Structures are given as structure tokens and as C-alpha cells.
Amino acid sequence: MTNREELIQELEQAPDDIVQSVLDFFRRIKATRKTHPLAKFAGILSDVEAEELKRAIATECRQVDVNEW
């Protein structure tokens, strides 16, 4: 089941007040994504790519060589 299908299923079973809250949140997110300067980059990585990037950062970028200086 895709995230979209799961969300629709959850919304179909949710009470109206929760559906309204989710709708309000969704509208705020859409408005923010259109105007934020980094919005064009949102969602461009797959989950696998994001995990690889996080691993690379943790492995390579957080290393301090005290003898380098």
C-alpha cells in the first residue's frame, strides 16, 4: 500500500475534526513549499538515497584528524 493510499484510508476512518485539522495542515504545508527557497529540493531523494547520504555524512564529514593541523 502506498503512502497516499494509507493516508486516504486513515482519513476515511477519521472523525471530521481530525480531517479538518489534517486539511488545514496540508494547506499550510502547500503554501510554505511554494514560497520557501529550498522547496524545489523537497522530495528529490528516494528513501534509499537519503539513507546513503546520511551514512556518508556520518562516516566522512564527522571525522576530525587531530594531526592534520
Secondary structure, DSSP 4 states (H G I P E B T S, - for coil): --HHHHHHHHHHHS-HHHHHHHHHHHHHHHHHHHHSTTGGGTT-S-HHHHHHHHHHIIIIIT---TT--
